[in-house]
Amino acid sequence: SFFFNLLIIKTSMMKLKFLAPALLLIVFASCKKNETNTCGKTMADIAGTYSISKLEFERSGAFVDFTDSLEDCNKDDKLTLNANGTSSYQDAGVACDPPENAAGTWSIDSEGRMSIDDGGADIFSVSTAEITSFDCNTLVLTGISPGFAGFSFRLTIKK
């Protein structure tokens, strides 16, 4: 009986020997620092290459999705916003006829409103839009549409 108890204790100790490091690994892995991406609404943070995700216009007090109304050749285009205030528009993927590649500028004013001149392509052109949200990847702009006086728009673009 003594040897039987000793065998049980020894077996338990061996299990504990392998179990303890595994438990420590789990504890350390679960204590991983919670890192949150904090992106400001600065030109340096927003700089990057974007594609249209959604285009909405306000109708009767509610935003209505008009993304499907865009020509297929415009849906896959790219807008590059450089931190120095320059921009470039590339007629990527399905090309329009004629292709519309252009260079322009962009800026953020002291009140956090953004303007984009896409060089005449008029797909991403925005005049003093509010930066509604920016999560380091998706930028949402809201403003008054220059082409449709009095109508508000909301443009969602993604890196």
Disulfide bonds with the S-S distance in Angstrom:
Cys39-Cys136 1.61
Cys73-Cys96 2.00
